[in-house]
Amino acid sequence: MKRTVNLFLLIAFFGGLLLLQRCSKSDPVAPAVATYPDVKSFFDAAYVAPASYQDNGMTQDIVDGKPALVMKDLVGDNHLTWSNDRTIASPMWPTPPVYRVEDGKGYIFIPNVDKSRWVSKLFTKKAQPFDLFVVLRDLEAVSFEGYFAVTLGMRNRGSNLEISLTDGANTVSPQMNPTVLEFNKISIVRIKFDGANSKLFINNAQVAPNTVDVGSGGINQIGYGTVSHVAQHDFFGMWIKMGGLLSDADAATVYNTLAGFYKPGTFPDKPLATNIRAVWDNSAKSWKAQYTYQGANPEDPGRAEFRWGFHDRSKDLNTADLIPQNQASASSLVRANFSGIWSQPGQNKVDVFVSVKVYDNKGNSWDHFVRSPPVPDNVP
């Protein structure tokens, strides 16, 4: 009897082990899932990156690594559909922009390309005021562009931010000073479009001057992105109230709810490179990558990865491209090794940039290759 029991236990053990092995070999890894704060009850239209779709028919839910063709309106039926009548020639730009998941938060990576936008259907024109909240993360790359400018807009002009309201062919873009968005940190933007009493807030702080005039226009469409080159950034969500402004109490509830989830003013939890620059070394006739390491643990500098790119200044910015990795993956780039790109070295014919991905001493790294601004190759 004892032998029978032992034999049964032995068979059960190995059978369970075999089942475990089969499951571990064949079961797919579960896709990363993102959540988001629910504040839609305060608004007339609401969009968050995780509530997007891979197809125009809105039948395929978005998943990490797939392009976002439609942003679902969580309140009504003003869904935003990808609208770009240009083909992006450069393989370095994912188009339509790709959805990513990071620490339970979903976002859409929007690269610096021409006409990167989603738009709703047309509707009966709505009059001001409008109350707009947007959560985004400005990325260090090509700046001084618009983040969104489809009817309701905000642009970065370097030393200033502009807010705008487009009504037909008329765009009023008053300047707000100074620029307060920080690279690689999440920001919560609020714009109160209210004629001559319009106001901009970033991370709950009002941006000077206190009020600007955006004119008396209205909107007959909702959109996100721009009709020209867009500032490179991550989009998390947008919420719009039409025909009125939120009460102070409701606005505080919305901001606190968003801030409790998105953590404005914070870097990603993983290590990343900041203040990236491509710097010319005249003695070596090469470009060198410089950056500041940002992370909780010490850096492992030997693991840093580099991707060099260029833009022929006689061509459209959308043609910017990466130099093949097997030739341009070190921390420096010797110009003489790339005669095909630098047929006229130092003659201001090419812009150069570098993207960097860093690691800490435990092997952690942020998902992004963070890119430097482009610099002209103008030293012989």
N, C-alpha and C positions, 0 to 999 in steps of 0.2 A: 504493500500500500504506500509506503514511504517512497519507494523508487518511482511509482506511478506519479505521485504528486511532484517529485523533483523533476521528472521528465516533462510533466505538463508546464511547470514554471520555466524550465529551460526553453521549451518551444515558444512559450508566450514571450519570453525576453527577447529571443532572436527574431521572432516575428515582428515585435514592436520596433526593434532596432532597424529591421529591414524597411518597415513602413516609414520610419523617421528618415532614413536615408533617401528613400524614393521621394518623399515630400520635399526634402531639402534640395534635391537635384532638379526637380521638375516644377515646383511652385514658382511662379514669377514674383519678382520683388514688387510690393505694392507701390503704386505711384504716390508721389508726394501730394498731400492734400492741404489746402489752405482754407482758413476761415476768415471772417471779416466782421467788423462791428455793424450792428443793425441800427441805422438812424434814418431809414427811408421814410418813416412816418412824418418827419418834419418837412419833407420836400415833395416837389412835383415830378422830379426825375432823379434817378440815382443809378450810378454805375460803379461796379468794383471789378477789378481784374479777374478774380476767380469766377465771376458769373459771366464768362465769355464763352464763345463757341468757335470751333474750328471751321465751321461751314456756314454759308449764307442762309441755309435752311434752318439753322439753329437746332440741329438734331444731334450734333457731336459736342459734348461738353469739353471744355478746354482742359488740357493736361500739360504738365511740365514739359517744356521743350517744343511745343507746337505753336504755330502762328495763330493769332487772335483775329478772326475775320469779323466777328460781331460782338459788341458789348451789349449785354442785355439791360434794358431799362427795368429796374426792380420795382418801379412804381406804376408806370403806364406802358405804352407801346411805342415810345420814341427810341427804339433800339438804334444803336450806332453801328453802321456797316462800313467796313474798310472801303475807301474810295481813293484810288491812286491811278491816274491815267498814264503813268510813266513806268517803264521797266527799269529797275535798278541794275545797272551794268556790273557793279562791283560785287564780287562774292563775299566780301567782308560784312555786308549789310544784310541781315535777315529781313526779308520783306515778304508778306506783311510781318510786322514786329512779332517777336516770340514771347510767349508767356513763360514765366519762371516762378518757382516756389522757393522761399527762403525762410527758415525758422517759422513755418506755419503761416507766412504771409505771402500772398500772391501778387505779382506785379507784371507789367508788360514792359519789356526793354524797348525803348523807342530810339533808334539811332539817328544820327545827323544826316538825313537824306531829304531830298526835295519832294514836297507833296506827300507828307506822311500824316494821314488824317482818317478819321471815322466820322460819318455824318448820319443824321436822322432823316426821316421823311420831312417834307415841308408841312407846316401847320399854320393855322390862322395866327396872324401876327400878334405877339404879346407885347404889352407896354411895360416899361420900367415901373417899379424897381425889381431887381433880381438879386437874390442872395446865393452866392456861389462858394462852395468849399471844394478844394482839390488837394489830394495828398500825392506828393511826388518826391523824387530824390534826384537832385541835379547831379550830373556826372561830369567829371573833369575830362573834357574833350574839346569839341568846338562849342564855344559859348557865344554870347551876344546874338542869340536867335530867339524865336518865339517858342514857348512851351505849348500854348494852345491859342488859337486865333480864328476859330470858326464861330462867328457871331460874337461870342464873349471871349476876350483875349487877354493874355499877359505875355510880355516879351522882355528879354534880358538885353539891355543896351550897354553892358559893362559897368559904367558908373551909375546907371539908373535902371529902374524897372519901368515898363509902360503897361498900363491897362487900357483896353480898348473895347468899343462896342461898335460892330459893323452893322450899318443899316443901308442896304443897297450898295452904292458905290462910295458911301461916306464913312470914313474911319477916323475917329478921334482918339489919339493916343497920348494922353498927358503923361508926363514923366513923374515917377515917384523916386525919391532919393533918400537914402542910398540903396544899393543892391545889398540884400541881406540873406540871400540864399547861400548856403554853405555846400561846397562840393561833397558828394558821397554821404550826405546826411539827409534824413527824411525831413521834409517840411510840410506843414499844414497851412495852406493858403486859403484865405477868405477874402472875397471881393464883394463889396456892397455896391452894385451898380444902381445909382440913384441920382441921375442927372448931375447937377452942380455940387451935389453933396456925396459923391462917390468916395469910397474909402477902401484901402488895402491893408490887410493884416497878415503877418507871417508868424506862425507859432504864437498866436494870440497877442502879438505886439503890433500896434498900428505903425505903418510906414509913413514917414513925413513926405510931403506936407499932409496935414490932417485930412484935407478934402481936395478933390480934383473934379473937373467937369468933363463928363463923357458924352455930353449932348443929350438929346431927347429921343434918340432912336429906340426901336424895339427889336425883337428877334422873331423869325419865323422858322427857325431850325436850330437844332442843338448839334454840337460837334466837339471833337477833341483832336488836337494836332494842328498842323498849319498847311497853308497852300504853297509855302516856300520851304527852305531848309529849316528843320526843327532843331531846337536845342536838345542835345543828347541827354536823356533822363529816363528814369523808371517811373511808370504810372501805376498808382495803387487804386485810386478811386476818385469819383467826382459826384457831387450832389448839388442840385439846383432847385431853388424855390422861385417861382415866377409870380409876378403880380403883387409882391409884398416882401417885406424883410422879416427875418426871424426876430422874435422878442429877445431882449437881453438874456432872459432866463433860458429860453430854448437854445439860443446860440451858445450859451455856456454849457448846456447839457451836450450839445452836439460836439463842441470842441473837446470837452473832457472825455467823452466816449471815444472819439477818434484818437486823442492823445494817449489814452490808456492802452490802446492797442498798438498804434504805430510808433510811439515813442519818438516824437520829433526832436531834432537836434542831436540825434545819436548816430554813431557809425554802425555799420553792420557788426554782428557779434564775432565774425571771423576776421583774421588778419587781412589787411589790404595795403596797397601802396597809395600814398597821397603826394600832392605837389610834384607830380611826375614831369620831367623836362627832358627833351633831347638837346644836349649841349655840344657845341662844336669844339673839338680839340684840334687846334690848328697845327700843332707839332706832329701829331699822328695822322692828320688828314682824315679824321673819323668822327662820327657822332657817338656820344656816350650817354647812357641812360642815368639820370639821377632821380631819386625819389626819397620820400620820408616814409619809414615803416610805421604802421599804426596797428597795434595789437596788444592784447593783455599779456601774452607770453613773449619771451625773447624771440627774435627772428632767427631763422636758419638761412643765412644769406646764400649758401651754396645751392639751395633749391629754387631760388628765384627764377622765373621764366620770363622771357622777353619775346615780343613780336614787333618787328619793325615794319613800317608802312610808308607809303609815299603817295603824292598826288601831283600829277603833271598839271602845272598851273595854266596851261593852254586849253585844258579840258574841263568839263563839268565836274563839280565837287563830288558828284555821285560816283565818279570813276576812281576815287581813292581806293587803294588796294594794299594788301599785305605782300611783302616780299616773301618768297618761298621759305618755309621754316628751316629747311636743311641748310640754308645759306645765311639766314638772318635771325638766329635764335640766341645770340650772345648779348652781353650787356653793352657791347660797342659795335658799331657798323663802319667798316672801312669803305670809304666812298669808291676807291679805285677798283674794288671787287665787283662793282655793279655798273659797268660801263653802259649796259643797255638802258639803265634808268638815268644815269648821269652822263648823257652824251655831251652836255655842256656844263661841267661841274662848276659850282660857284657863281653861276650866271642868273640866279633867281628864277630858274625854270621849274624847279621842283620844291614842293613842301615835304618835310620829313616829320614823322611822329613815331612814338614808341608806346606799346602797351605792356604793362607789367603785372605779373601775378606773384605774390609773395607768400611765404609759408613761415609758420612759427616752429619752434623746436619740438613740437608735438605732431607736426605734419598737417596742421589745420591751415586752410586758406579760404578766402572768399571766392565765390563762384566767378566773379567778374575778372577779366583782364581789364584793368583800368588804364585808360589811354591819356597820353599827353596832348596838349594843344599842338597844332601843326606849326612848324617854324620854317622860314624860307632858307633854302640852300643858296646863300648869297656871298660866301667867302671863297675866293679862288684857292 
